[in-house]
Amino acid sequence: MSVREEVGELSGVTDIQVSAQTGRLVVTSEEPLDDAQVLTAVEDAGYSAVKTR
């Protein structure tokens, strides 16, 4: 699956912005998400990630 597909499966996610050029992922959700869940979803898609904010 793609990063967008993996992260999109998380409960409450309403928007996902992914930039291959910058390597940046921005996730918008109805309620706060657990950072570890987002990082795991990215890793499940075959990529690595770090929290910046």
BELMOFEN-V404490 format. One record per residue. N is the residue number from 1. OMEGA is omega in radians with two decimals (none if undefined). D_CENTER is the distance of its C-alpha to the mean C-alpha in Angstrom with 1 decimal. Layout:
# BELMOFEN-V404490
n->N omega->OMEGA d_center->D_CENTER
n->N omega->OMEGA d_center->D_CENTER
This chain:
# BELMOFEN-V404490
n->1 omega->3.09 d_center->12.4
n->2 omega->3.08 d_center->10.1
n->3 omega->-3.13 d_center->6.5
n->4 omega->-3.14 d_center->6.8
n->5 omega->-3.11 d_center->9.0
n->6 omega->-3.12 d_center->7.4
n->7 omega->3.14 d_center->4.4
n->8 omega->3.10 d_center->7.5
n->9 omega->3.13 d_center->9.6
n->10 omega->-3.10 d_center->8.7
n->11 omega->3.05 d_center->11.7
n->12 omega->-3.12 d_center->12.1
n->13 omega->-3.12 d_center->9.1
n->14 omega->-3.14 d_center->11.3
n->15 omega->3.13 d_center->9.7
n->16 omega->3.07 d_center->7.1
n->17 omega->-3.13 d_center->8.6
n->18 omega->3.09 d_center->8.4
n->19 omega->3.08 d_center->11.5
n->20 omega->-3.13 d_center->13.1
n->21 omega->-3.09 d_center->16.0
n->22 omega->-3.08 d_center->14.4
n->23 omega->-3.05 d_center->11.5
n->24 omega->3.08 d_center->9.5
n->25 omega->3.07 d_center->6.0
n->26 omega->-3.10 d_center->6.8
n->27 omega->3.06 d_center->5.8
n->28 omega->-3.11 d_center->9.2
n->29 omega->3.13 d_center->10.5
n->30 omega->-3.13 d_center->14.1
n->31 omega->-3.12 d_center->14.3
n->32 omega->3.08 d_center->12.8
n->33 omega->3.03 d_center->9.9
n->34 omega->-3.12 d_center->10.7
n->35 omega->-3.12 d_center->8.9
n->36 omega->3.12 d_center->10.1
n->37 omega->3.13 d_center->8.4
n->38 omega->3.14 d_center->4.8
n->39 omega->3.11 d_center->6.6
n->40 omega->3.12 d_center->8.6
n->41 omega->3.11 d_center->6.4
n->42 omega->3.13 d_center->5.8
n->43 omega->3.10 d_center->9.4
n->44 omega->3.10 d_center->10.5
n->45 omega->3.08 d_center->9.8
n->46 omega->-3.12 d_center->12.1
n->47 omega->3.04 d_center->10.5
n->48 omega->-3.12 d_center->10.7
n->49 omega->3.01 d_center->8.9
n->50 omega->3.12 d_center->10.5
n->51 omega->3.11 d_center->10.2
n->52 omega->3.14 d_center->12.4
n->53 omega->none d_center->13.0
